[in-house]
């Protein structure tokens, strides 16, 4: 087979029949297949099966009952299961015109590039299908920030946020991808240097249904971008930094109302310990939870450690305030910075340690390798 078109879907039943019809017409004469990777909760799988009966090309369906990795995970599963090495990835809402598939396919067949990006921002392209000016502004800002964070890897890419592209899977490190959101192309381009070409396309309005873009998706994107650029240790630092700001805000608010700085510091610390654990579970160590102890065990370890660290840190804060004549806020900030590395080491090596570590390596060597992996993965140097 020459080409696999991969379409990740989530509740796109009204678009399936038209998508299949237009894809079949676009790839006439090419030995191609259409592969839906579906996470839907509606009748999309049934609609795909019905459309497959009369389609001019093979139409296959992977329905994921327990989706992992979001849209990016769906794309990755499709790439692994594809019958062709050359894959075109596109959305299921027809905002990516199927008529562009032959151009993407012919360009990557030339063999001088690894990825062909369908871009809204290269000559002849347009983002007219975005719903309103706010969406246009968010898209443009996200693209600018992404390119600024990866100025070398994305120097030849005008639209790293697109979900419409062709890739030769034999030229990408599939095992090294860690999809955690809906920008799988960004994962591919940011993790290793790739040869990229672009073709323009006009981003169309949705054929039917509602957009899946949301504030939650935006938060996932920011987490993905941070982890890609800086690595797990820095994502841990970002969450710790947000917690520190909340901590300082609580201390300031309580002391402003007349509370003594010591109980204020304790209350602030307990609140941020709980908040940080939830965010770390979700965004930092999520890929390690499967092999680690249960969530309540992880919480007990994290909560206990942070409270022991608090018992050590509070007297230091008191000493700095009483003898160093620093304000409570400044003293708290200094100790939080000093505690960061110790917290990361403990969480990487103890809280999220595998339940049955390998006995082939010494404990010291295993711990050092684990710490190094967690500090740098999944970011890039």
N, C-alpha and C positions, 0 to 999 in steps of 0.2 A: 504494500500500500504506500502511496506517495505522500498523502496528507491526512492529518487528523485535525478537525476543527473542534476545539474544546469550549463548551459553554457551561460555566457554573451558573446554577439557577437557585433562586429562593422565591417561591410563590410567584412564578411567571407564567401561569397557565394560559392567560389570554394572549400571550405573545408567541407561544410555541409553534402553532400551525403556520403562521406567516413567516416565522424565522426559518423553519424547515424548508418551506417553499422557496424562499429567496436564496438560501444557502445552496440548495440543490441546483437552482438555475445558475448560480454564480460559478460553481465548480464543474459544470458540464464539460466532459472530456478529461477530467482529472480523476485518477483512482483515489477517491477520498472517502472518509467516513466522518460522521457527525456524532460527537460524544458529549452527552449531557451528564454533568456531575451535579446531582440535585440534593439540596438540603431542605426541601419544601415541607410545609405543613398543610398545604392545600392539595388539590388534585393534579398538580403539575406532572407527577410521574405517569398517571393514567393518560393524560393528554399527549405526553411524549410517546408512549407505547402506541397510541392510536395513530399519531402522525407517522410513526415508523413504518406502519403497514403499507402505506402508499408512496413512501419516499423513493426518489430515484437513486439514492445512495444509502449505504448502511447507516442506520441510526441506532446508537446504543445508549443505554442508561445505567448510570451508577447512582443509586439512591442511598444516601448516608443517613442511617437512623441515629447515629451518634456523631454529629459533625465535629471535627477538630480543626483548628487553624483558620476558621472563618472561610471567606471566599478564597483567600490565598491557599488554604489547605485543600480546598476543592480543586483548584487549578493544578496543584502539585499532584494530587491523586490522578487527575486526568492525564497529565504528562507521563506519569509512570505506567498507566494502563493503555496508552495510545498504541495503535498498531503501526504507526509511521513515526519516524524520527522527526520529521518536520511537522510542527504543531502551530496552528493559529489559535490564539485565545481571544475570545470576545464575550461581551455581555449578552444576556438573553432578552434585553428589552428593546432591541433594534435601534438603539442610539448609535451602535457601531454598524455601519451599513455593510451587509454581506457582500455587496458588489465590489468591495475593496479587497476581498480575500485573494483573488487571482494576482493582484499587484503585489501583495505581501508575499505570496508564495513564489512568484517568479523572481522577486528580488533576492530572497534568501537562497534560492536554488543556484544563484550565481557563485556561491561558495566563498565569497570574500568577507562575509560578516557572520556574526553569531546570532544577532537579534535584529529584527526589522520592526521598528516602532511606528505605529500609525499615530501621527501627531496632529493635534488641533492647532499648533502654533508655528508650523512651518508653511512655506508659501502655498497658498491655495486651501489651507486648512481653516477651520472655524469652530468655535465653541457655542454656536447659536442654540444648541439644544439644552443648555443649562437653563434651569427654570426661571431665574430672576437675576437681578443685578447682584444680590447678596451672594448667590451661588457662584457667579462669575468672579466676584472679588475674592471669595474664599479659595476658589480653584487657583486663581492667579497668585495669590499670596502663598498658598501651600507649595506651588511649583517653585516660586522664587526662594522660599526658605530651604526647600529640599536641594535645589541646585547650589545654594550657598554653602550647605553643609557637606556636599560632595563635589567640590569644584573640579576635581580631576576626573573622577569616575563618570561624571555626568556632563562633561564638557561638550560632547557631541550630541546631547539629548535635549531637545526643547520641551518634551512632554513626558517626564518620568512618571507622572501620575496616571497615565492612560492605562486602561485595561484591555487595549486592543493591540496585539502584537503577534509576530511570528518568531518562533525560536526553533533552533535545531537542538534537540535534547541531548544529542551526543556531545555537544560542546558546552554544556553547563554542568555544574556540580550539584546534581539533584540531592545527594545526601547531605550537602552542607546548607541547604535552605531550611529556614525556620519560620514558616509562615505563621503570622499571628494577627492577620488583619486582611484587608482587601487590596493591598498594593503589592502584589507578588512580583510585578516587573521591577519595582524599586528594590526588593530583596535580591533579585538576580543581578541587577546592575551594580548595587552597592557592595556586594560581597566579593566580586572579583572583576578584573578588567576584562571587558568584552568589546568586540568590534560591533559597532552599531551603525545602522542606516535608518533613515526615516522616510516615510511617504506621507503626504498630507491626507487628511480626511475631514469631513464636515460632521461634527457631533450633532446628531439629529435629536429631535424631541422623542420622548418615550412613545412607543406604539400604543401601549395600554398599561394599566396598573399604576402603582405609586412608586416613587423613588425610595430606595433603601438608605439613602444618606441620612445621618442623624448626628446629634451631639455625641452619642456614644461611639459612633464610628470615628468621629473626629478625635476623641480621646485615644482610641485604639491606634489611630494613625500617629499621633504624637508619641505614644509609647513605642511604636515600631521604629519611628525615625530616631528617637533617642537611643534605643538599644542598638540599632544598626551603626550609628555614628560613634557611640562612645563605649558600648559594651555593657555587660551586666552590672559591673561595679559602679559605673556612672549612673545607670538607671536607679540603682539602689541609693546613690547619692542624691539624685533628683527628688526621690520620694522622701529621703531623710531631710533634705533641704526644705521641702514643703512642710513636713512635720515640725521642723525647727521654727519656721515662721509662725505656724499655728501655736506652737509652744510659747514663743515669745509674746504673741498676741494675747494669749490667756494670762501669762504672768503680768503683762502690762495692765490688762483690764482689771484683774483681781487686786493688784497693788494700788491701782488708781482708786478703787473703792475702799481702800483702807486695810486690806488684808495684809498680814505679814508676808514677806517674800518667801519664807520657807514653805508654809502650806500652799501658797500660790504655785510654787515650783513643783510641788508634789502633784497637785491636781492637774497642772498642765502636762506633766510628764505622763501620767496615767492615761489621759485622753489621747495623747499623740502615740503612745505605745500601741493602743488598740487600733487607731487609724492606720498607722504604719504597717502593722501586721496584715491588715486586710489588703492594702495596696501592694505590698510585697508578694503576697500570695497570688494576686491577680496579674501583676505586670513583671515581676523580677524572677521569681523562682517557680513560675507555673510549670515549666518544662521538667522540673525536678520532683514535683509532688507525687508522680506516679510511683517512683521507687523509694520515696521517703516514708517515714512513719505517718500515721493518720493525722488528720487536720487538728484534732484536739490535742494530740501529743505534740505536734509542731507548735500549736499555740501555747501550750504549757511551757515548753522549752523557751520559746521566744519571750513570753511574758515574765517567766522567772528570771531569765538572764537580764532583761531590761530593768527589772526592779532591783536586782542586785547591783547592776551598774548605776542605777539611780541612787541607791544607798551609799555608794562610793562617791558619786558625783555631787550630791547635795552638800555634804560636809566641805567639799572643795569649793563649791559656790559660796558657802558661808565664810570660809577662810578668805576667799578673794574679796568678798564684800566688806568683811570686818577689818582685815589687815591691809588689803590692797586698795581699799577705798574706791572700788569699782561699783557701778550700779548693778542691781540684780539682773537686769536685762543683758548687759555686757558680759557679766560673769557666766550667765547661763549659756550665752552664745559661744563663748570660748570653750567651755566644757563639752558642748554638743559636737563641736568640730573635732575635738580630741577623741571623742568616743566613737566616731564614725568607723574608723578602720577596724577597731576591736569588734564592733557590731557585725560588720560585713564578714569578717573571718569566722565568727561564731555561727552566724546563720548559714554560711556556705558549708562549713565542715561539720556542724553538729545538728542544727535544726533541720536542714534538708539533706542530710547524709543518707545514702542508700541504706535500706534495712539490712542487706547482706553484702557488705563490701568484700571485694576479692581478697583472698588471703595470700595471693602470690607475691604481693609487694609489701614492703615494710610499711608500718603505719605512718611513719614520718614522710616517706616518699609519696605514698598515696595521698596524704593530706596536702603536701606541697603541690602535687599535680592537680588535685581537685581545686585548690584555691586559685591556681594559675588559670585553669579552665574557666572557672566562674567569674574571675575578674575580667577576663578578656572576651569571653563568648557572650552573645553572638555578634559583637561589634567588630570593627576593623581597626588595625593600627594605622 
